Every structure is written in C-alpha cells, then in structure tokens.
Amino acid sequence: MNHLMKLSRLGKPRATPLCSLMSRNASHFTYVPDAPMENMGEMENLTMLAAITNAMDISMQTDPTTIVFGEDVAFGGVFRCTVGLQEKYGKERCFNTPLCEQGIAGFGIGVAAAGATAIAEIQFGDYIFPAFDQIVNEGAKFRYRSGNLFDCGSLTFRATWGAVGHGALYHSQSPEAYFAHTPGLKVVIPRGPAMAKGLLLSCIRDKNPCIFFEPKILYRAASEPVPKKDYMLPLGKADVMIPGEDVTLIAWGTQVHVMREVAQMAQEKLGVSCEVIDMVSILPWDTETVYESVKKTGKCIIAHEAPLTNGFGAELASSISSNCFLNLEAPVERVCGHDTPFPLIFEPFYLPNKWRCFEAVKKIVDY
C-alpha cells in the first residue's frame, strides 16, 4: 500500500546508529520566517500547512466550481492539509478518491475540461509517477491538441515533496525535473507559509495546469505572519532573498533555507558576499533575475535535493553558461543529492547540507 506504515519490532532493543540519530534529531536547515509582507492588511501567524488549507478554503469560497479530491482528503489528509473543507463545503466538493493516482489525474483533467476548478492531491510526490502519463501526455497537451478549442487550465496538482528526515526512498523524492521537461505545465515550489498561500492561489487560478510541490518538512516547521486577505503571487518570478556581490546561490523549496545559512557562513568565515535566489517557479523560470545576478557576481552555485544527473540544476547550469559565459569567473557548481535511491539512515550524508554547500563556495572563490 502506497502509504507510510508504522512498523513494530519484537525482541530486544538495539543500539541506534549514529547516522540514524542524526537523521531523526538534527535538521539540515534552520527555518527563518520571511519578513511580513508590506501593505497587505491584517496578518495571522500560520504554519505552511495552515496557509495551504487557507488558500484552498478561499478558492472554494470565492469559486463555487472549486472541488478538492484525492486519497483521504475527506478527513483532512495524512498531513491534515484539507481539515474542515468537507464539513464546510460538503461531500460533493471535497471527497476521497480510490487509491489510484492515474485515476485522480484523469478525473482532474476531465472535470477541469468541463469547466470546474480542480485541486487534486497526490499524497506523496513519489507517487505521482503512476499519473505521469495523464499529466504529461493528456493534461499538458490538452490545449495544443485541440487548437485552443478546449483546455484543462483550471487544474492544480498538489503533492508533498522533498526530504522529511525519515522518509527513505518512497517518501523523500524531488521529482520536479521530470515535469520541467514538459511544455504546457507550470511547476511551483514554495519556501514558506506566506509564499505558499499566494502561490497556490495563483496556481489554482492560472489558465494552465499547475503542479504545486509542497516541502513536507516545512508543513509544521515553518510558521510566520501570513496576510488574511485573498492574494496571489506571480508565477515565473524568482525572489532575491539576500543581495550579494561575490557569489550567486540558487535554490528552491527547503534548500533555500540551507543557502541562507551558507551565505551567512561565507560572510562570517570568508568575507564573501553571497546573493541568495529562490527560484520559486521551476517552470517557467526567471531567466532575467538569474542572469542579472550571475553577470554581477561572476560565480554561481546551484543546490537541490534531487540527484545530480539530469536534475533541474543541470538546465540552469547550461543556460547560465550559455548566456553569461563572458561574465563567468569560474564554472557553475552544483551541490545536489547523490545518484542513488534516496537512503534512510544515510539521509544526512545524501542531502546537500550547509557544509557541502559551504565547501562549494570555498572552491568557487578560490578557482
């Protein structure tokens, strides 16, 4: 069954390996809340989980065609992101589906093509692959194949994403690069609650099918002031989180918080000024902001949790090399997951943590 299961073991307790203790008890990042958005009215402190729920609630309230569906969403979902929606809007607008990701995707495409606003939950990003054909071959191409007579634009796939500390190979993957290869889709990954609410509302209302990957480790770890009002944030626009002059650090999702720490370490230990960029959208991605930064610094490091080979960092590195070649003072560096299935007890050694990224800064500065 494609879900987390608690396994009990009989027999004498055994010593816990050091790396297992590291995995369970030590996070590879420190979450720093974003500064409150300016001129956005009244705020409330929300976790990222609550901000996502709030965005769906607003969509269901303002658009009577909005429906939310997926495995276990009726009682709130395994991560509790849909708590209260069925009670508030009824069983016809928030309901469970069979345990079939291909069916969830196909149903979402159909109801969106018929005119409804569909929010489909894929319980884990790792389980989006059975739905790959429907998303890539049907949803992404629906508008094109009909000559713009029909589309399934009002369709958003929500899926948990990334490492969580103990998820191992079936609950830790970052599959954004697979979908970034597909014209017709938009792929978005937020870094915190305020961004998550505004970006999810933008995805829901966008006239193209969107995939909204949610870093599950941030569901409860991330908390900050979020505007109570209905608001949207632009898709395809990167965010310069920390201005800098010497090295450009690029990341998305959870890894953004790692890069924030790396920038601080580089300044304190090396006297190096790093510019930190959150990509926000993987497809489309903000070429203007990225190129402008790299042309200024002359050095660039890209970090993501997905494996190195053919990860989205490869596309960024190639595009940066082609468009910023005369400004580069060193090759573009990538710090990524390793080319192996995602491990369990060795997760701390797999992830591109601040120490691996800091070593890349030292390498590129000394090039």
Secondary structure, DSSP 8 states (H G I E B T S, - for coil): --S-------SS-----HHHHHHHH--SS--------TT---EEEEEHHHHHHHHHHHHHHH-TTEEEEETTGGGT-TT-TTTTHHHHH-TTTEEE--S-HHHHHHHHHHHHHTT-EEEEEES-GGG-GGGHHIIIIIITTHHHHTTTS----SEEEEEEES--SS-GGGS----HHHHHT-TT-EEE--SSHHHHHHHHHHHHHSSS-EEEEEETTHHHH-EEEEESS-----TT--EEEE--SSEEEEE-TTHHHHHHHHHHHHHHHH---EEEEE--EEES--HHHHHHHHHHHS-EEEEEEEESTT-HHHHHHHHHHHHSGGG-SS--EEEEE-SS---STTHHHHS--HHHHHHHHHHHHT-
